[in-house]
Amino acid sequence: MAAAFCRDRVLVFCFLVLLACAADGQLSPTFYSYTCPNLQSIVRSAMTQAVNKEGRMAASILRLFFHDCFVSGCDGSILLDDTSSFTGEKNAGPNANSVRGFEVIDTIKSNVETACKATVSCADILALAARDGVVLLGGPTWTVQLGRRDATTASQSSANSNLPSPSSSLPQLISSFSSKGLSARDMTALSGAHTIGQARCTTFRSHIYNDANVNASFASTRKQTCPASGGDSNLAPLDIQTPTTFDNRYYQNLVVRQGLLHSDQELFNNGSQDSLVRQYSTNAAAFSSDFAAAMVKMGNISPLTGTKGEIRLNCRKVNN
């Protein structure tokens, strides 16, 4: 009986610690340990099914997380549909006809709600799903900090002004990431997310037709499915070598001038990041370690915690 009493007191103490962390705005990897203990396995199971169905989905969810965090912080605002009171982020220039994977997040949310009603935020589900997609394609893992709450509004104009463009220069990229508390090294590591996924012709046409710092044979190959006009939505792999494996081949591509986007090749173009790109191209472990650390930092951009925001019941709309 005494042992049971002590155990209960320990559980109460741990729960109070979690509440304290939430109240003072700290994220914690154990945030749902008592309120939704099976959360991570639920997310992993649904992501496994989604990625097995379509390998590209891992990249789509990772991009969704990046585009969420860079606009008003990691608050699930990108998941909101437009309403009569606000025009959200989904149809902003960098997102329209481009961001995808919303239905996968819907499925995960539904599964989580069945297990732990009104407990886990959409923002946290997206953070976990992004990590799991990377792992499922052979990439590194990291401990996801949890305790984010969901935004109750979204802003198309913020998405238009905060997301870096595929035509960005190196100084513009460094500045964009710096404004979010991320270093140039973080930026170069996070750009390695382009070792998976696809890009639309409209995002790389100018690079393959007009830029000088592109391998001629590579440009010729890409032009076959990306004409000088038309075919805007035609897709090409961001990593021509292993587009559905999370590895360091992206950096190997940059060294031989086979970056698909102008902004990709800017990382290796006689600039400040050349030496780091060379390091990552030959040291996969260094890239994996830096990428994981940078993902944790990115996931900590301006989260809503404590009593801010809400726990959305449907990721696409605010609660009534």
DRENLO-317639 format. One record per residue (C-alpha): x, y, z negated. Coordinates in pm, whole numbers, plus 32768, in hexadecimal, padded with zeros to 4 digits. Layout:
<pakols>
x->X | y->Y | z->Z;
...
</pakols>
This chain:
<pakols>
x->8000 | y->8000 | z->8000;
x->811D | y->80EC | z->7FA9;
x->81C8 | y->8095 | z->80F1;
x->808A | y->80E4 | z->81B5;
x->8068 | y->8230 | z->80FC;
x->81CD | y->828F | z->8153;
x->819B | y->8229 | z->82BB;
x->8061 | y->82FE | z->82D6;
x->8116 | y->8426 | z->823D;
x->822E | y->83FF | z->833F;
x->812F | y->83F7 | z->845A;
x->8082 | y->852E | z->83D6;
x->81D2 | y->85DD | z->83B5;
x->8233 | y->8583 | z->851B;
x->80E4 | y->85FD | z->8599;
x->8110 | y->8747 | z->84E1;
x->8269 | y->876E | z->857B;
x->81D0 | y->8742 | z->86D4;
x->80C9 | y->8847 | z->8685;
x->81D5 | y->8936 | z->860E;
x->829A | y->8909 | z->8750;
x->815F | y->8955 | z->8817;
x->8112 | y->8A88 | z->8749;
x->8268 | y->8B27 | z->8771;
x->827C | y->8AE7 | z->88E4;
x->8377 | y->89CC | z->88EE;
x->8356 | y->88AE | z->89E2;
x->83A4 | y->8754 | z->8961;
x->83CE | y->85FF | z->8A06;
x->82FA | y->8567 | z->88EE;
x->81DB | y->865E | z->8906;
x->80D9 | y->8550 | z->895D;
x->8174 | y->8431 | z->8899;
x->8047 | y->841A | z->87B2;
x->7F32 | y->84B9 | z->8880;
x->7F75 | y->83FF | z->89C7;
x->8081 | y->82F4 | z->898D;
x->8052 | y->8249 | z->8AE0;
x->8068 | y->838B | z->8BAA;
x->81B4 | y->8348 | z->8C53;
x->815A | y->81E6 | z->8CBE;
x->800D | y->8263 | z->8D4A;
x->80BD | y->836B | z->8E1B;
x->81CC | y->827B | z->8E8D;
x->80CE | y->8176 | z->8EF9;
x->8008 | y->8269 | z->8FD0;
x->8144 | y->82FF | z->9066;
x->81C5 | y->81A5 | z->90BA;
x->8086 | y->815B | z->917B;
x->8091 | y->82AC | z->922D;
x->8200 | y->828F | z->9293;
x->81D8 | y->8124 | z->92FE;
x->80BC | y->8198 | z->93DF;
x->8185 | y->82BD | z->946A;
x->82F3 | y->82F4 | z->9416;
x->82DB | y->8463 | z->9474;
x->81EC | y->849E | z->9351;
x->830D | y->84A5 | z->9258;
x->839C | y->85D4 | z->930D;
x->8245 | y->8676 | z->9327;
x->8208 | y->865F | z->91AF;
x->8369 | y->86DC | z->9165;
x->832E | y->8809 | z->9246;
x->81DC | y->8844 | z->91A3;
x->8289 | y->885A | z->9051;
x->8393 | y->8949 | z->90D5;
x->828C | y->8A29 | z->9174;
x->81C5 | y->8A25 | z->9030;
x->82E9 | y->8A82 | z->8F51;
x->8368 | y->8B9E | z->902C;
x->8219 | y->8C52 | z->9022;
x->81BD | y->8CC7 | z->8EC3;
x->826D | y->8B9D | z->8E26;
x->821F | y->8A2A | z->8E0B;
x->80B0 | y->8A54 | z->8DBB;
x->7FF4 | y->8983 | z->8EBD;
x->7F75 | y->8ABF | z->8F6B;
x->7FCA | y->8A34 | z->90C3;
x->7EC6 | y->8924 | z->908E;
x->7DA2 | y->8A1A | z->9071;
x->7CB0 | y->8A46 | z->9192;
x->7C48 | y->8BA6 | z->91F1;
x->7B1A | y->8C33 | z->913A;
x->7A40 | y->8D68 | z->914F;
x->7B1B | y->8E0C | z->9046;
x->7C76 | y->8DC1 | z->90CE;
x->7D2A | y->8D56 | z->920B;
x->7E1D | y->8C48 | z->91A4;
x->7F6A | y->8BC5 | z->921C;
x->7F07 | y->8AA9 | z->9302;
x->7EDF | y->8B84 | z->9436;
x->8004 | y->8C6C | z->93F8;
x->80FA | y->8C80 | z->9519;
x->81F8 | y->8B87 | z->948C;
x->80E2 | y->8A91 | z->942B;
x->7FD7 | y->8A9C | z->953A;
x->7FCA | y->895D | z->960A;
x->8102 | y->88F5 | z->9551;
x->80DE | y->889A | z->93E1;
x->8037 | y->874B | z->93AF;
x->7FFF | y->863A | z->92B0;
x->7EDC | y->86DA | z->91FA;
x->7E0E | y->859D | z->9212;
x->7F24 | y->84D7 | z->9169;
x->7F23 | y->85C9 | z->9044;
x->7DA5 | y->85AA | z->903B;
x->7DC2 | y->8430 | z->9021;
x->7EC5 | y->8441 | z->8F0D;
x->7DF6 | y->8542 | z->8E4F;
x->7CC2 | y->8464 | z->8E67;
x->7D85 | y->8339 | z->8DE2;
x->7E17 | y->8408 | z->8CC7;
x->7CC1 | y->8496 | z->8C6A;
x->7C38 | y->8334 | z->8C4E;
x->7D48 | y->82DF | z->8B53;
x->7D6A | y->842E | z->8A9E;
x->7C4A | y->851D | z->8ADB;
x->7C91 | y->8693 | z->8AE1;
x->7DF1 | y->8661 | z->8A5D;
x->7EF7 | y->8674 | z->8B71;
x->7F28 | y->87A5 | z->8C4F;
x->7F38 | y->879A | z->8DC8;
x->8081 | y->8858 | z->8DAF;
x->811C | y->873D | z->8CE4;
x->808D | y->8634 | z->8DCC;
x->8132 | y->86E4 | z->8EF3;
x->827F | y->86F8 | z->8E3A;
x->8279 | y->8583 | z->8DEE;
x->8207 | y->8524 | z->8F4C;
x->8323 | y->85EC | z->8FE9;
x->8423 | y->8534 | z->8F15;
x->838B | y->83E1 | z->8F5F;
x->8387 | y->841D | z->90D6;
x->84FC | y->8464 | z->90D2;
x->8542 | y->832A | z->9008;
x->846A | y->8252 | z->90EB;
x->8541 | y->82B7 | z->9218;
x->8684 | y->825F | z->9165;
x->86D4 | y->83AE | z->90C8;
x->8738 | y->8409 | z->8F65;
x->864F | y->8414 | z->8E3D;
x->8636 | y->851B | z->8D2D;
x->8570 | y->8558 | z->8BF1;
x->8441 | y->862D | z->8C44;
x->83F2 | y->8731 | z->8B3E;
x->827B | y->8740 | z->8AFC;
x->817A | y->8822 | z->8A5C;
x->8129 | y->890D | z->8B7D;
x->7FC7 | y->898E | z->8B99;
x->7F09 | y->89E6 | z->8CD3;
x->7ED9 | y->8B3F | z->8D6A;
x->7D77 | y->8BC3 | z->8D89;
x->7DC2 | y->8C8E | z->8EC0;
x->7EA8 | y->8C8F | z->8FEF;
x->7F32 | y->8D96 | z->90DB;
x->7F6B | y->8D77 | z->9250;
x->8038 | y->8EB8 | z->9254;
x->811F | y->8E2E | z->9146;
x->8158 | y->8CF5 | z->9214;
x->81A5 | y->8DC7 | z->9347;
x->82A6 | y->8E97 | z->928C;
x->834D | y->8D94 | z->91AA;
x->8393 | y->8C67 | z->9287;
x->84DA | y->8C65 | z->934B;
x->84BC | y->8C4F | z->94C4;
x->855E | y->8B4B | z->95AA;
x->85FE | y->8C76 | z->9657;
x->869E | y->8CF5 | z->9515;
x->880C | y->8D57 | z->950D;
x->88F5 | y->8CD7 | z->93FD;
x->88E8 | y->8E21 | z->9338;
x->876C | y->8E19 | z->934C;
x->8763 | y->8CB2 | z->92CD;
x->884F | y->8CFF | z->91AD;
x->8781 | y->8E31 | z->9150;
x->8636 | y->8D76 | z->9163;
x->86AD | y->8C60 | z->907D;
x->875E | y->8D53 | z->8F95;
x->8617 | y->8E0B | z->8F5E;
x->858F | y->8CC6 | z->8ECE;
x->86B8 | y->8C91 | z->8DE7;
x->8764 | y->8B98 | z->8ECF;
x->88D2 | y->8BB3 | z->8F31;
x->8968 | y->8B96 | z->908C;
x->89D9 | y->8A37 | z->902A;
x->8875 | y->89DF | z->8FC3;
x->87FA | y->8A65 | z->9111;
x->88EE | y->8993 | z->91D9;
x->889C | y->885C | z->910D;
x->8724 | y->8891 | z->9128;
x->8745 | y->88C3 | z->929F;
x->87AF | y->8757 | z->92A3;
x->863C | y->8709 | z->9284;
x->864D | y->8729 | z->93FF;
x->86EE | y->85D3 | z->9408;
x->8585 | y->855A | z->9425;
x->8453 | y->85D9 | z->94D9;
x->83F6 | y->8679 | z->9623;
x->83E5 | y->87DB | z->96A9;
x->8309 | y->8874 | z->97B5;
x->839D | y->88EF | z->98FC;
x->8334 | y->8A54 | z->98B0;
x->841E | y->8A59 | z->9782;
x->8559 | y->89F2 | z->983C;
x->8520 | y->8A5C | z->99A8;
x->85E8 | y->8B9D | z->9986;
x->870C | y->8AE3 | z->98E9;
x->8732 | y->89DD | z->99FA;
x->86FB | y->8AD2 | z->9B18;
x->87A6 | y->8C0D | z->9A9F;
x->88A8 | y->8BC9 | z->998E;
x->8A14 | y->8B8C | z->99E1;
x->8A64 | y->8ABB | z->98AE;
x->89AD | y->8984 | z->9921;
x->8A35 | y->8844 | z->99BA;
x->89DC | y->884B | z->9B2D;
x->8980 | y->86DB | z->9B43;
x->88A8 | y->86F6 | z->9A0C;
x->87F8 | y->8829 | z->9A96;
x->87BA | y->8776 | z->9BE0;
x->871C | y->864F | z->9B2A;
x->8638 | y->8730 | z->9A60;
x->85D0 | y->87F7 | z->9B95;
x->853B | y->86B9 | z->9C29;
x->841B | y->86CE | z->9B32;
x->8429 | y->8842 | z->9AE4;
x->83FC | y->8908 | z->9C26;
x->844F | y->8A78 | z->9C41;
x->82DB | y->8ABE | z->9C35;
x->81BC | y->89E5 | z->9BC0;
x->81CC | y->88B2 | z->9AE6;
x->81E3 | y->8980 | z->99AA;
x->816B | y->8863 | z->98CD;
x->8250 | y->8759 | z->9962;
x->831B | y->86BD | z->984A;
x->848C | y->866B | z->9825;
x->8546 | y->85D2 | z->96FE;
x->8604 | y->86C8 | z->9623;
x->8711 | y->85BC | z->9600;
x->8751 | y->851B | z->9750;
x->880E | y->83F5 | z->96B3;
x->8733 | y->836E | z->9598;
x->85EC | y->8435 | z->958E;
x->8540 | y->8354 | z->9490;
x->8667 | y->8315 | z->93A9;
x->86CB | y->840D | z->929E;
x->8845 | y->8422 | z->92C7;
x->895A | y->8519 | z->9318;
x->8947 | y->84F6 | z->9493;
x->88A6 | y->864F | z->94AB;
x->89F5 | y->86EA | z->944D;
x->8AB0 | y->860A | z->9540;
x->89C9 | y->8691 | z->964D;
x->8A1B | y->87F9 | z->95EC;
x->8B92 | y->87BC | z->9606;
x->8B65 | y->8750 | z->9773;
x->8A71 | y->886D | z->97BE;
x->8939 | y->8794 | z->97C3;
x->8865 | y->8851 | z->96CB;
x->8702 | y->8864 | z->9752;
x->869F | y->89B7 | z->96C4;
x->875F | y->8AFB | z->96E4;
x->8754 | y->8B12 | z->9567;
x->87E9 | y->89B4 | z->954A;
x->8916 | y->8A02 | z->9622;
x->8949 | y->8B4B | z->9569;
x->89CC | y->8A79 | z->9446;
x->8AF2 | y->8A0F | z->9521;
x->8B4B | y->8B32 | z->95FF;
x->8C98 | y->8BBE | z->9582;
x->8BF3 | y->8C3B | z->9446;
x->8C02 | y->8C14 | z->92CD;
x->8B58 | y->8ABF | z->92C5;
x->8C35 | y->8A0E | z->93C4;
x->8D13 | y->8968 | z->92C0;
x->8BEA | y->88EB | z->91F5;
x->8B43 | y->8860 | z->932D;
x->8C86 | y->87A6 | z->9380;
x->8C93 | y->871F | z->921C;
x->8B2C | y->86A2 | z->9229;
x->8B66 | y->860A | z->9382;
x->8C72 | y->8522 | z->92F7;
x->8BFF | y->84FF | z->918C;
x->8A9B | y->847F | z->9174;
x->8AB0 | y->8465 | z->8FF9;
x->8B07 | y->85D7 | z->8FD7;
x->89DE | y->8636 | z->90AF;
x->88EF | y->8552 | z->8FF1;
x->895F | y->85DB | z->8EA2;
x->8944 | y->8747 | z->8F0F;
x->87F6 | y->870F | z->8FBB;
x->875C | y->8670 | z->8E86;
x->87DA | y->8787 | z->8DA6;
x->875A | y->8892 | z->8E96;
x->8604 | y->87EC | z->8EA7;
x->85E6 | y->8803 | z->8D2D;
x->8642 | y->8974 | z->8D3F;
x->854B | y->89B5 | z->8E57;
x->843C | y->88FF | z->8D96;
x->846D | y->89F5 | z->8C7A;
x->841B | y->8B2B | z->8D48;
x->8316 | y->8BF8 | z->8C8A;
x->8233 | y->8ADD | z->8C12;
x->80E9 | y->8B2D | z->8B6A;
x->80ED | y->8A94 | z->8A0D;
x->8039 | y->8AA2 | z->88C4;
x->7EE6 | y->8B46 | z->88F6;
x->7F37 | y->8BE0 | z->8A48;
x->7E85 | y->8B52 | z->8B78;
x->7DB6 | y->8A17 | z->8B59;
x->7DB2 | y->88A0 | z->8B95;
x->7CFB | y->888C | z->8CE1;
x->7C09 | y->876A | z->8D08;
x->7C1B | y->8784 | z->8E82;
x->7D69 | y->87F8 | z->8F0F;
x->7CC1 | y->88B2 | z->902C;
x->7BED | y->899B | z->8F55;
x->7BED | y->8A4A | z->8E06;
x->7B0B | y->89C5 | z->8CF5;
x->79AF | y->8A58 | z->8CD9;
</pakols>
